[in-house]
Amino acid sequence: MAGEKVVATNRQARYNYEILDTFEAGLSLRGSEVKSIRDGQIQLKDSYADVRRGEVWLVNAHIAPYSFSEGGGHDPERHRKLLLHRREIDRLSGRIREEGLTLVPLRVYFKGGRAKIELGLGKGKRTRDKRRSIVERQQQREMDRARSHRR
């Protein structure tokens, strides 16, 4: 995708959840957090987004402290506000409440100099669905290998 620099992806999200819809949100960050994210010092594993009092918050995302910041920088585990339009927040909160879905961060990237996060509205997979995904992935690898050997 042109103009986007992907910094981090949450590979476990697509394994643990069936992603039904995706949304782009801005991140409300401090200066040391932005510099740390530019260095790729962010982990999305086990993180999720939560709707509280009409606002969306990113929970459990770890942004390592920036090594050159003065005054200690920032708290690595703090909850960060996500920037979405009111209509999007209302739609998301309704679907989460009614259908029992989860907001999962899929990737963090910079677009036009601004930090953005791609959120996926997902439904948790059962163990048998995860096994099916593994088998399908292995079969695809074997087919790709067979095609490459034929050439």
N, C-alpha and C positions, 0 to 999 in steps of 0.2 A: 504494500500500500504506500503510495507516494506521500511524502511529507510526514510520515510517522516513524518514530524511532522507538521500537519496542524495548522496554527495559526489563520486564519480568513477566513470566507466564505462570499460571497455576495449572500444571499438567494433571494434577489429581482431580481437579474439578470435573473434567469431562469423563473421567473414569468413575467417580462416585455419584455424579448427577446426570440425568438426562436433561440437557439444556433446551428449553422450549422457546425462549426469546432472549435477545441481548439488548442492552442499553449502554449508552456512553454517558459518563458523568465526569464532572470536574472534581478535583481534589482541593480541599482547603488545607494548605500546608504552611509551615514555617520555613524560613530561609535555609536553615541547616538541613531540613528534611528534603528540600528540593535538590540541594547539592548532593546529598547522600543518595537520592534516587537516581540522579544523573550518573553517579558512579556505579549504579546497579546494586546498591546495598538495601534491597527490599525483598521480603519473603511474604508470599501470599498463602502459604500452606496453612490450613486450619483457620483461615480468616473467612468472614462473612459480612454481609451488610444487614443492618437492622433499621427498621422504621420506628422512630420514637418521637412522639409529639409533633408529627407533621414534618420531621426532618429525617434524612437518611444518614446513617453513620457507618463507617468502616471499622469493624471490630477485629482484634487479634492480628492485624497486619504489623509485621515487625520491620521498622525502618531503622537501620543501625545508626548510631550517632556519628555525625560528621567529624572526622579526626581533627580538622583545622578550626572548628568553631570555638568561639570564646564563651566562657561562662557555662561550659558543660553541654551546650547544645539543646537537645530536646529529649523527652521521654520516648523511648523506642516503641512502647506498647500502647501509647495513648489512643483514644478513639478519635477518628478524623471525620470531619463533616464532608459529605459528598454533595455536590452541587447539581441539582436536577430542577426541571421546571415543575411548578405546582401540579399541573395536570398529570405529569409522569409519576410524581410521588403518589398522588391519589390513586392512579390506576394500579401502580405496584402494590400499594398497601391493601387495596381491595382484593387483588389476586392472591396475595400471600395469605390473607385472612380466610378467604373463601375456599381456595384450592389447596391450602397447606403447602405452598411452595417455599423455596429458600432463595435468597439473593446471594449469589456466589461471585466473587471477583475472578475474572478469567485472565486478564492481563493488564499491565500498567504500561503506558507509553506516553511519549511527548508528541503533541500535535500543535504546530505553530508556536512552539516555545512554552506551551502550557501542559502541565501534567494531567493526563486523563486516565480513567479506569473503565474497562469494559466489564459490565456486570451481566451475569447470566441468571435468568429466572429458571431455576431448576427443580426437578422432582427427584428425590433420592432413589438410587437404583437398589434393587435387592441383590443379594449375593449371587443368585442364579443369573441375573442380568449381567453382572460383572464377569462371571465365568464365560458367558456367551460372547461378551466383548473381547475377552482374551483369545478365545478360540477363533473368532472372526479375524482378529489382527494376525494371528499365527498363520491362518490360511492365506491371507492376503500376502504375507511375506513369502510364503512358499510359492505362490503363483508368480510373484515378481521375480523370484530367484530363477524359476523355470523359464520365464520369458527372457531373462538376461543371458542364461546359458544357451538358449536356442540361437541367439544373435551371435 
